[in-house]
Amino acid sequence: MPIRIIFLGTPEFACPFLQALSDESTFDVVQVITQPDKPVGRGKKLTSPPVKDLAKKLKIPVIQPLDINSDFKLQATSYKLPADFLVVVAYGQILSKEVLALPKIAPVNVHASLLPRWRGASPIEHSILAGDTETGITIQRMVPELDAGPILAKERTTVAPRETRITLAEKMMIIGPKRLIETLKGPIHETPQDESGVTVCKKLTREMGIVDPEIMTAEEIDRRVRALVPWPGVVIDNLCHAERSESADERRRSTQQGEQIKLIETSLEPDSNALPIRCAKDTTLYILKLQAPTKKVMTGAEWGRGHDIQ
């Protein structure tokens, strides 16, 4: 008899895991639970989560509770029980004890770091922000405390020097599904997390993407760009400051009249298409691509010529 699975996930990152489980004859994905449809873009068009679209293609029943915990209490019959495993991949809601108790074998979470490092909501981005050289996928048994459950398996990968959140997520979407399949086929072995190695990351905010070359080094800003683009994005106020020697009064007047520039791509190496800017500790950041308000994305060099910066 196939192993019955209820799958919880929402973004594109979760799709290869759902696909792998569906393709494997050992498993029967009896239910997919994902977040509600949300308005997207300027037109606020109601858009389905990627996991919902994939589940419909795979002909797996889908439900989208606003709050899975209260929904479970009110509509327990909505869930395809009994199930052997809950498999959670970037679902986006914290599960109650009642929901965690649903499966006969275990509630299992796929987490995008090598736990106990980077428990929390943004492990991929924080691996880049911290300058980690290694990260990976951890498969853990879920407990009520966030990302604190015993480890069932790990799969490691390097963080390349020019890694972005997009390329690192793509690596994990390749190495993770196979490891998940192997783990669920068992036997299950649990290893407690080493509490002395715990680090925690919070949800990303727009404030994290505000950079200031007067107090940040080129490497610090470059990491932010690689970790936080496209969302929440990285912005710099009055880019002209970085290349012009101005008095305090001149900078103040310019700030009042200035514009906030989005940094799209940066480098630590010179490039003919880049705009070099001076940063803290006598470092130089090379802006390859940027976007001014209401403008299209352009190279740093193009922007510099338009603002008379040599």
Protein Blocks (a to p, Z undefined) as FASTA:
>chain_A
ZZddddddfblmlmmmmmmmmmpmkbccfbdcddddddedjkopacddfklmmmmmnopa
cdddfblmlmmmmmmmlpccddfbdcdehkopacdfklmmmpmkbccddddbddfehiaj
klmlmmmmnopabdcdddddddfbghkaccfbdcdddddfkbcfklmmmmmmmmmmmmmm
mmmnopaddddddfklgccdddddfklmpccfklpcfklmmmmmmmmpcbgbjadehkll
mmpccdfklmmmmmmmmccdddfbdcfbdcfkbccdddehhiacddfbdcdehiacddfk
lmmmmnopZZ
